[in-house]
Amino acid sequence: MSELITYHAEDGIATLTLNNGKVNAISPDLITAFNAALDRATEERAVVIVTGQPGILSGGYDLKVMTAGPKEAIGLVTAGSTLSRRLLSHPFPVIVACPGNAVAKGAFLLLSADYRIGVEGPFKICLNEVQIGMTMHHAGIELARDRLTRSSFQRSVNNAEVFDPHAAVVAGFLDKVVPAEQLQQAALAAAHELKKLNMLAHKNTKLKVRKALLAKLDEAIQADQHHMG
């Protein structure tokens, strides 16, 4: 497994830890490693925990790639949106243990999971695209529309509002907030609870629940490839 994602499997739980610099930038190589890790977790029939470094889940897409040119930017966003779609339809439960900030694609990772745990502290969870001069991509809009509350969706996508962890629970980015030192324990406890599910029923129900969203994401990913911005 690539060093960009460390993979730890124990007791039917696979922990995927993002490790790409101080902001855990989502790069093409990291997405490749992420997909390989999900392949392995699927083979092992493991509940998945996705996490980052103390203080940061991810600051979003690798800006060096995003500013290299339209082709590079569209390629990265397409790969990232396809990863979100894969997480949403993953056959086993996906937990994100968010150890701090989750910005842009980092926040979209939260919106792509089945259960999300954050930590207490002065951390930022936001979709900051319009703040940094990027028109929100179609796939991001559809994902946020589905997973956030109605008012928080408008404020998050149009206004780039920044949520602290507790406000992020109300908005729909997180399900629970714990003290930082309890994050790993809380994620493992959630994983052990989710392991009790009938996995075939979980998968089939998830696909029914998200059928409309997945169809919209497919359309949005296509649209973004043709006219991002």
C-alpha positions as CSV (number, residue, x, y, z in Angstrom):
1,M,0.0,0.0,0.0
2,S,1.2,3.5,-0.8
3,E,2.7,5.5,2.0
4,L,0.1,8.2,1.2
5,I,-2.5,5.9,2.8
6,T,-1.4,3.6,5.6
7,Y,-3.6,0.5,6.0
8,H,-4.2,-1.2,9.3
9,A,-6.5,-4.2,9.5
10,E,-7.6,-5.8,12.8
11,D,-10.6,-7.7,13.9
12,G,-12.6,-7.0,10.7
13,I,-11.9,-3.3,10.8
14,A,-9.7,-1.6,8.2
15,T,-8.3,1.8,9.2
16,L,-7.1,4.0,6.3
17,T,-5.0,6.9,7.4
18,L,-4.3,9.8,5.0
19,N,-0.7,10.9,5.1
20,N,0.1,13.5,2.5
21,G,1.9,16.5,3.9
22,K,0.6,19.0,6.5
23,V,-2.8,19.4,4.9
24,N,-3.3,15.8,3.6
25,A,-3.8,17.2,0.1
26,I,-6.0,15.0,-2.1
27,S,-3.8,14.3,-5.1
28,P,-4.1,11.8,-8.0
29,D,-1.7,9.5,-6.3
30,L,-3.5,9.6,-3.0
31,I,-6.8,8.8,-4.8
32,T,-5.1,5.8,-6.5
33,A,-3.9,4.6,-3.1
34,F,-7.3,5.2,-1.6
35,N,-9.0,3.1,-4.2
36,A,-6.4,0.3,-3.7
37,A,-7.1,0.4,0.0
38,L,-10.8,0.1,-0.6
39,D,-10.2,-2.8,-2.9
40,R,-8.3,-4.5,-0.1
41,A,-10.9,-3.7,2.6
42,T,-13.6,-5.1,0.3
43,E,-11.7,-8.4,-0.2
44,E,-11.3,-8.6,3.6
45,R,-15.0,-7.8,4.1
46,A,-13.9,-5.1,6.6
47,V,-15.7,-2.1,8.1
48,V,-13.7,0.9,7.0
49,I,-12.4,3.8,9.1
50,V,-11.0,6.8,7.2
51,T,-8.9,9.2,9.3
52,G,-6.0,11.7,9.0
53,Q,-3.3,13.3,11.2
54,P,-3.9,15.1,14.5
55,G,-5.7,18.4,13.6
56,I,-6.4,17.6,10.0
57,L,-8.5,15.2,7.9
58,S,-7.7,17.0,4.6
59,G,-7.5,20.6,3.3
60,G,-8.8,19.5,-0.1
61,Y,-7.5,18.9,-3.5
62,D,-3.8,19.4,-4.3
63,L,-3.7,23.0,-5.5
64,K,-0.5,22.4,-7.5
65,V,-2.6,20.0,-9.7
66,M,-5.7,22.2,-9.7
67,T,-3.7,25.2,-11.0
68,A,-1.6,23.2,-13.5
69,G,-4.3,23.6,-16.2
70,P,-7.9,22.8,-17.0
71,K,-7.2,19.2,-18.0
72,E,-5.3,18.4,-14.8
73,A,-8.0,20.1,-12.7
74,I,-10.9,18.3,-14.4
75,G,-9.0,15.0,-14.1
76,L,-8.5,15.4,-10.4
77,V,-12.0,16.5,-9.7
78,T,-13.4,13.7,-11.7
79,A,-11.3,11.2,-9.8
80,G,-12.3,12.7,-6.5
81,S,-16.0,12.7,-7.3
82,T,-15.8,9.1,-8.5
83,L,-14.1,8.3,-5.2
84,S,-17.0,9.9,-3.3
85,R,-19.5,7.9,-5.4
86,R,-17.6,4.8,-4.6
87,L,-17.6,5.5,-0.8
88,L,-21.4,6.2,-0.9
89,S,-22.0,2.8,-2.5
90,H,-19.3,0.8,-0.7
91,P,-20.7,-2.6,0.2
92,F,-19.5,-2.3,3.9
93,P,-19.9,0.5,6.4
94,V,-17.6,3.5,6.1
95,I,-16.8,5.7,9.1
96,V,-14.8,8.9,8.9
97,A,-12.9,9.8,12.1
98,C,-12.1,13.5,11.5
99,P,-9.3,14.6,13.7
100,G,-9.6,18.3,13.0
101,N,-10.0,20.5,10.0
102,A,-11.9,19.2,6.9
103,V,-12.0,21.7,4.1
104,A,-13.3,21.5,0.5
105,K,-12.7,17.8,-0.6
106,G,-11.9,17.0,3.0
107,A,-15.4,18.0,3.9
108,F,-16.8,16.1,0.9
109,L,-15.2,13.0,2.4
110,L,-17.4,13.5,5.4
111,L,-20.4,13.8,3.2
112,S,-19.4,10.5,1.4
113,A,-19.4,8.3,4.6
114,D,-22.0,6.4,6.6
115,Y,-21.0,7.7,10.0
116,R,-18.8,10.7,10.9
117,I,-17.1,11.5,14.2
118,G,-15.3,14.8,14.8
119,V,-13.3,16.2,17.6
120,E,-13.8,19.1,19.9
121,G,-11.7,22.2,19.3
122,P,-11.3,25.3,17.1
123,F,-11.4,23.3,13.9
124,K,-12.9,24.3,10.6
125,I,-15.3,22.2,8.5
126,C,-16.3,24.0,5.3
127,L,-16.7,24.0,1.6
128,N,-14.5,27.0,0.8
129,E,-14.6,26.8,-3.0
130,V,-16.2,30.2,-3.6
131,Q,-14.0,31.8,-1.0
132,I,-10.9,30.8,-3.1
133,G,-12.4,31.7,-6.5
134,M,-13.7,28.3,-7.6
135,T,-17.2,27.8,-8.9
136,M,-18.6,24.8,-7.1
137,H,-18.6,21.7,-9.3
138,H,-21.9,19.9,-10.1
139,A,-21.0,16.7,-8.2
140,G,-20.1,18.7,-5.1
141,I,-23.4,20.6,-5.3
142,E,-25.4,17.3,-5.5
143,L,-23.5,15.6,-2.7
144,A,-23.9,18.6,-0.4
145,R,-27.6,19.0,-1.4
146,D,-28.3,15.4,-0.3
147,R,-26.3,15.3,2.9
148,L,-26.6,18.7,4.4
149,T,-29.7,20.4,6.0
150,R,-31.5,22.7,3.6
151,S,-30.4,26.0,5.2
152,S,-26.8,24.7,5.8
153,F,-26.5,23.6,2.2
154,Q,-27.2,27.1,0.9
155,R,-24.9,28.7,3.5
156,S,-22.1,26.2,2.9
157,V,-22.1,26.0,-0.9
158,N,-23.0,29.6,-1.8
159,N,-21.4,31.5,1.2
160,A,-18.5,29.2,2.1
161,E,-19.6,29.3,5.7
162,V,-17.2,27.8,8.2
163,F,-18.6,25.5,10.8
164,D,-17.0,24.4,14.0
165,P,-17.3,20.7,14.9
166,H,-20.5,21.1,16.9
167,A,-22.1,23.3,14.3
168,A,-21.0,20.8,11.7
169,V,-23.2,18.2,13.5
170,V,-26.2,20.4,13.1
171,A,-25.4,21.2,9.5
172,G,-25.0,17.5,8.6
173,F,-21.2,17.2,8.1
174,L,-20.7,15.2,11.3
175,D,-22.8,12.8,13.4
176,K,-20.9,13.1,16.7
177,V,-18.1,15.1,18.4
178,V,-15.8,13.7,21.0
179,P,-12.7,14.9,22.8
180,A,-9.6,14.5,20.6
181,E,-8.1,11.8,22.8
182,Q,-11.2,9.7,22.5
183,L,-11.5,9.8,18.6
184,Q,-9.8,6.5,17.9
185,Q,-11.7,4.7,20.6
186,A,-15.0,6.2,19.5
187,A,-14.4,5.2,15.9
188,L,-13.5,1.7,16.8
189,A,-16.6,1.4,19.0
190,A,-18.8,2.6,16.1
191,A,-17.1,0.1,13.8
192,H,-17.8,-2.7,16.2
193,E,-21.5,-1.7,16.3
194,L,-21.7,-1.5,12.5
195,K,-20.0,-5.0,12.3
196,K,-23.2,-6.4,13.8
197,L,-25.2,-5.5,10.8
198,N,-26.2,-8.0,8.1
199,M,-23.8,-6.8,5.4
200,L,-25.9,-7.9,2.5
201,A,-28.9,-6.1,3.9
202,H,-26.7,-3.0,4.7
203,K,-25.4,-2.9,1.1
204,N,-28.7,-3.4,-0.6
205,T,-30.5,-0.9,1.6
206,K,-27.7,1.7,1.2
207,L,-28.0,1.3,-2.6
208,K,-31.8,1.8,-2.4
209,V,-31.6,4.8,-0.1
210,R,-28.9,6.5,-2.3
211,K,-30.2,5.4,-5.7
212,A,-31.3,8.9,-6.7
213,L,-28.2,10.5,-5.3
214,L,-25.9,8.1,-7.2
215,A,-27.8,8.7,-10.4
216,K,-27.4,12.5,-9.9
217,L,-23.7,12.1,-9.2
218,D,-23.2,10.1,-12.4
219,E,-24.9,12.9,-14.4
220,A,-22.9,15.6,-12.4
221,I,-19.6,13.8,-13.0
222,Q,-20.3,13.8,-16.7
223,A,-21.3,17.5,-16.7
224,D,-18.2,18.5,-14.8
225,Q,-16.0,16.8,-17.4
226,H,-17.5,19.0,-20.1
227,H,-17.9,22.3,-18.4
228,M,-16.4,22.8,-15.0
229,G,-16.5,26.4,-13.7
